[in-house]
Amino acid sequence: MILRSIALRRTANLTATLLMGAATLLVLLPLIIIFYHIVKMGISSISLDFFTQIPKPTGEAGGGMANGIAGSAIMIGMASLVGLPIGIFGAVYLTEYGTGKLSTAIRFCADVLSGIPSIITGMVAYSMLVVPLKGFSALAGSFALSLIMIPIVLRTTEEQLKMVPATLREASLALGVPLWRTSIKVTLRSALTGVITGILLAIARVAGETAPLLFTALGNQFWSKKLTEPMAALPLQIFNFAISPYEDWHRLAWAGALVLVVLMFGLSLAARWLGRSKHS
């Protein structure tokens, strides 16, 4: 009887292990298929020209997406200049000063903002900047991306600041250091690795956004000389080239997709590595 019970337990354990393994494979399978297909379709078009040249005119082979890569970097950089300080210092306020209904309302608004579809964010930026300024621009695109970054940075930074031991704050305050200085020099510095992790995740999120830029930056087949004019971005070029009827542009779209996926994959790995190094 005892041996039979042990055999049943082993069978149940093996069955559960196999089911969990199969479930894990089913989770990974779509990612593997997508990544394999993107690499298969895009790797042949990756070359030095892709990173140094702009798209060729219709009917001409070759060219690249240098303007799209540069445009994405510029708009993400400008969005970071706005979104990161607001998100980080907002998190400091919520952690160190925020009490009562105001802090609850801020957290609720941040959660709602992070869940709003990005196309709606693009529509808001369109009505606030594109319409009044009477033109699409990199500034409007950066503003839309910053709206997406703020709640991500705020919530991730707040969670990291909460993990800082209270004894560090108390020791600093006991030495007569003002609370605002303690918040920046002690609390924020102690959580710096986690804050950087949140920043990388926010950048990875906005790097692949297309819908907000359709309403704001619009895109450009050439180099943009001003921030007040339409600017190319890698996701925009991928979208426009993928729906075009030209085979050369399709190849460039797959190459751009590969670069974008590798970038987001690298940022996610860096964020995970920083998170693990912090807790090790």
C-alpha positions in Angstrom: 0.0 0.0 0.0 2.8 2.4 0.9 4.7 1.5 -2.2 1.6 2.2 -4.3 1.2 5.6 -2.7 4.8 6.5 -3.4 4.4 5.4 -7.0 1.3 7.5 -7.4 3.1 10.5 -5.9 6.0 10.1 -8.3 3.7 9.8 -11.2 1.8 12.9 -10.2 5.1 14.8 -9.6 6.4 13.8 -13.0 3.1 14.7 -14.7 3.1 18.1 -13.1 6.7 18.7 -14.1 6.0 17.8 -17.7 3.0 20.0 -17.8 4.9 23.0 -16.3 7.7 22.4 -18.8 5.2 22.3 -21.7 3.6 25.5 -20.5 7.0 27.2 -20.3 7.8 26.1 -23.9 4.4 27.5 -25.0 5.2 30.8 -23.4 8.6 31.0 -25.1 7.6 29.6 -28.4 5.9 32.7 -29.8 8.9 34.8 -28.8 11.3 32.4 -30.5 9.2 32.3 -33.7 9.0 36.1 -33.9 12.7 36.6 -33.2 13.7 33.8 -35.7 11.5 35.3 -38.4 12.7 38.8 -37.9 16.4 37.6 -38.0 15.7 35.5 -41.1 14.1 38.4 -43.0 16.2 41.3 -41.8 19.8 40.0 -41.3 20.6 40.1 -45.0 19.9 43.9 -45.2 22.0 44.8 -42.2 25.1 46.6 -43.4 27.2 49.7 -42.9 25.0 51.5 -45.4 21.9 50.8 -43.3 23.4 52.8 -40.4 25.0 55.6 -42.4 22.6 56.3 -45.3 19.1 57.6 -45.6 16.5 55.7 -47.7 17.0 55.8 -51.5 14.4 57.2 -53.8 11.7 54.8 -55.0 13.1 52.3 -57.5 16.7 52.6 -56.3 18.2 49.7 -54.4 20.2 50.2 -51.2 20.0 53.0 -48.7 19.5 52.8 -45.0 17.7 54.2 -42.0 20.3 56.5 -40.5 17.9 59.4 -40.3 15.4 57.2 -38.5 17.9 55.9 -36.0 19.2 59.4 -35.3 15.7 60.8 -35.1 14.7 58.1 -32.5 17.7 58.9 -30.5 17.0 62.6 -30.5 13.4 62.3 -29.6 14.0 59.7 -26.9 16.8 62.0 -25.5 14.5 65.0 -25.4 11.7 63.0 -23.9 14.1 61.8 -21.2 15.1 65.4 -20.4 11.4 66.0 -19.5 10.2 62.7 -18.3 13.0 61.5 -16.1 13.3 64.5 -13.7 9.5 64.6 -13.3 9.2 60.9 -12.7 12.2 60.7 -10.3 11.4 63.7 -8.2 7.8 62.8 -8.2 8.7 59.5 -6.7 10.9 61.2 -4.1 8.0 63.4 -3.1 5.6 60.4 -2.8 8.1 58.4 -0.8 9.5 61.1 1.5 6.7 63.7 1.7 3.6 62.3 0.2 0.8 61.5 2.7 -2.9 61.6 2.6 -5.3 62.0 -0.4 -2.9 63.9 -2.6 -0.3 61.2 -2.8 -3.1 58.6 -3.3 -4.5 60.7 -6.2 -1.0 61.0 -7.8 -0.4 57.3 -7.7 -3.8 56.6 -9.1 -3.3 59.1 -11.9 0.1 57.6 -12.7 -1.4 54.1 -12.9 -4.2 55.4 -15.2 -1.7 57.3 -17.4 0.5 54.2 -17.8 -2.5 52.2 -18.9 -3.8 54.7 -21.5 -3.3 53.5 -25.1 -0.3 55.3 -26.7 -2.4 56.4 -29.6 -4.6 58.5 -27.2 -1.4 60.0 -25.9 -0.5 60.9 -29.5 -3.9 62.5 -30.0 -3.5 64.6 -26.9 0.0 65.8 -28.0 -1.4 66.5 -31.5 -4.2 68.8 -30.1 -1.8 70.5 -27.6 1.2 71.1 -29.9 0.7 70.2 -33.5 -2.5 72.1 -34.0 -1.4 75.3 -32.2 2.0 75.3 -33.9 0.4 74.4 -37.2 2.9 71.7 -38.0 4.3 68.3 -37.1 7.6 68.4 -35.2 10.2 66.5 -33.2 9.2 68.6 -30.2 5.7 67.3 -30.4 7.0 63.7 -30.7 9.3 64.1 -27.7 6.4 65.5 -25.7 4.2 62.5 -26.5 7.0 60.1 -25.5 7.7 61.9 -22.3 4.0 61.4 -21.3 4.6 57.7 -21.7 7.8 57.7 -19.7 6.7 59.7 -16.7 4.4 57.1 -15.0 6.8 54.2 -15.7 9.8 56.1 -14.1 7.7 57.4 -11.2 6.3 54.0 -10.2 9.5 52.1 -10.6 11.5 54.7 -8.8 9.0 54.9 -5.9 9.2 51.1 -5.4 13.0 51.3 -5.3 13.0 54.1 -2.8 10.6 52.2 -0.5 13.2 49.4 -0.4 15.9 51.7 1.1 16.2 50.9 4.9 14.6 53.5 7.1 17.7 53.4 9.3 19.7 55.2 6.6 17.2 58.1 6.6 17.1 58.2 10.4 20.9 58.3 10.7 21.1 61.1 8.2 18.4 63.1 9.9 19.9 62.5 13.3 23.1 64.2 12.1 21.1 67.3 11.3 20.9 66.8 7.5 17.7 68.4 6.1 15.1 66.0 4.8 15.4 67.3 1.2 19.1 66.7 1.2 18.6 63.3 2.9 16.2 62.3 0.2 18.6 63.2 -2.6 22.0 62.4 -1.2 21.1 59.3 0.9 17.8 57.7 -0.2 18.0 58.4 -3.9 21.7 57.5 -4.1 21.1 54.2 -2.2 18.4 53.3 -4.8 20.4 54.5 -7.8 20.8 51.0 -9.4 17.1 50.3 -9.2 16.3 53.8 -10.5 18.6 53.2 -13.5 16.8 49.9 -14.1 13.5 51.7 -14.3 14.9 54.3 -16.6 16.2 51.6 -19.0 12.7 49.9 -19.0 11.1 53.2 -19.8 13.5 53.9 -22.7 12.8 50.4 -24.0 9.1 51.1 -23.8 9.1 54.4 -25.8 11.8 53.2 -28.3 9.2 51.0 -30.0 6.3 53.4 -29.9 4.8 54.2 -33.3 1.3 55.5 -32.8 2.2 58.7 -30.8 4.7 59.6 -33.4 2.2 59.3 -36.3 0.3 62.1 -34.7 3.3 64.3 -33.8 6.6 63.7 -35.5 5.0 62.3 -38.7 8.3 61.2 -40.2 10.7 62.4 -42.8 12.5 60.7 -45.7 15.5 63.1 -45.3 17.6 64.5 -42.5 15.7 67.0 -40.3 17.6 70.2 -39.6 15.3 71.6 -37.0 13.3 70.3 -34.0 10.3 72.3 -35.2 9.9 70.2 -38.4 8.8 66.6 -39.0 11.5 64.1 -38.0 12.1 60.5 -39.0 12.0 57.7 -36.3 12.9 54.1 -36.6 9.4 52.8 -35.7 7.8 55.2 -38.2 10.1 54.1 -41.0 9.4 50.5 -40.3 5.6 51.1 -40.4 5.8 53.2 -43.6 8.2 50.9 -45.4 6.3 47.7 -44.4 3.0 48.9 -45.9 4.7 50.2 -49.1 4.5 48.2 -52.4 8.2 48.2 -52.9 10.3 45.1 -52.2 13.5 47.1 -51.4 11.6 49.1 -48.7 10.2 45.8 -47.3 13.8 44.6 -46.8 14.7 47.8 -45.0 11.6 47.5 -42.8 12.7 44.0 -41.7 16.2 45.2 -41.1 14.9 48.1 -39.0 12.7 45.7 -37.1 15.7 43.6 -36.3 17.7 46.6 -35.0 14.8 47.7 -32.9 14.2 44.3 -31.4 17.9 43.9 -30.6 17.9 47.3 -29.0 14.9 46.6 -26.8 16.2 43.1 -25.9 19.6 44.7 -24.9 17.9 47.3 -22.7 15.8 44.7 -21.1 18.8 42.5 -20.4 20.7 45.4 -19.0 17.8 46.3 -16.7 17.6 42.7 -15.5 21.4 42.5 -14.9 21.3 45.7 -12.9 18.4 44.4 -10.9 20.2 41.2 -10.1 23.5 42.9 -9.3 21.7 45.1 -6.8 20.3 42.1 -4.8 23.4 40.0 -5.0 
